[in-house]
Amino acid sequence: MDIRTVTTFFRWCTIINGGILILWAVFCAFAPDLVYRTQSKWFPLPRETFNAVIYSFLGFFKVVFLFFNVVPYVALLIVG
């Protein structure tokens, strides 16, 4: 496996996971009631608890995305 293959892999991981992060953030920002109604059918939680959980997961996903996708991709671009 050469550095170009790994760089391409991390580029696509960054694009796909970045798209998921953006889509999730847009849904939480512009359609929070839809997200709450959909999720409350499976997980009955009070609205305040749901907001805390969903935004905590969004923040966690952002940190994991940066740490495991963006940082390795930028490092490979610097090295390559």
C-alpha positions as CSV (number, residue, x, y, z in Angstrom):
1,M,0.0,0.0,0.0
2,D,1.6,3.3,-1.1
3,I,1.1,6.8,0.3
4,R,-1.2,7.8,-2.6
5,T,-3.6,5.0,-1.9
6,V,-3.8,5.9,1.8
7,T,-4.1,9.6,1.0
8,T,-7.0,8.9,-1.4
9,F,-8.6,6.7,1.3
10,F,-8.4,9.5,3.9
11,R,-9.7,12.0,1.3
12,W,-12.8,10.0,0.7
13,C,-13.3,9.3,4.4
14,T,-13.1,13.0,5.1
15,I,-15.5,13.9,2.3
16,I,-18.1,11.2,3.3
17,N,-17.9,11.8,7.1
18,G,-17.8,15.6,6.5
19,G,-21.0,15.3,4.5
20,I,-22.6,13.2,7.2
21,L,-21.6,15.8,9.8
22,I,-22.9,18.7,7.8
23,L,-26.2,16.9,7.1
24,W,-26.7,16.0,10.7
25,A,-25.9,19.6,11.8
26,V,-28.3,21.1,9.3
27,F,-31.1,18.8,10.4
28,C,-30.5,19.6,14.0
29,A,-30.4,23.4,13.3
30,F,-33.2,23.7,10.8
31,A,-35.6,20.8,11.6
32,P,-35.2,20.0,15.3
33,D,-38.8,19.2,15.8
34,L,-38.7,16.6,13.0
35,V,-35.6,15.0,14.4
36,Y,-37.2,14.9,17.9
37,R,-40.5,13.5,16.7
38,T,-38.7,10.8,14.7
39,Q,-36.4,9.8,17.4
40,S,-38.9,10.0,20.2
41,K,-40.9,7.1,18.6
42,W,-37.9,4.8,19.4
43,F,-36.4,6.5,22.5
44,P,-39.0,8.3,24.7
45,L,-37.0,11.1,26.2
46,P,-38.0,14.6,27.5
47,R,-37.1,17.3,25.0
48,E,-34.4,18.8,27.2
49,T,-32.6,15.5,27.6
50,F,-32.9,14.8,23.9
51,N,-31.4,18.2,23.1
52,A,-28.5,17.5,25.4
53,V,-27.9,14.0,24.1
54,I,-28.1,14.9,20.4
55,Y,-25.8,17.9,20.6
56,S,-23.4,16.0,22.8
57,F,-23.2,13.3,20.1
58,L,-22.9,15.9,17.4
59,G,-19.9,17.4,19.3
60,F,-18.4,14.0,19.8
61,F,-18.7,13.1,16.2
62,K,-17.1,16.4,15.2
63,V,-14.1,15.7,17.4
64,V,-13.8,12.1,16.2
65,F,-14.1,13.4,12.6
66,L,-11.3,15.9,13.0
67,F,-9.0,13.5,14.9
68,F,-9.5,10.4,12.8
69,N,-10.2,11.9,9.3
70,V,-8.9,15.4,8.8
71,V,-5.7,15.2,10.8
72,P,-4.4,12.0,9.1
73,Y,-5.4,13.4,5.7
74,V,-3.6,16.7,6.2
75,A,-0.5,14.8,7.6
76,L,-0.4,12.6,4.6
77,L,-0.6,15.7,2.3
78,I,2.3,17.2,4.2
79,V,4.4,14.1,4.0
80,G,3.4,13.2,0.4
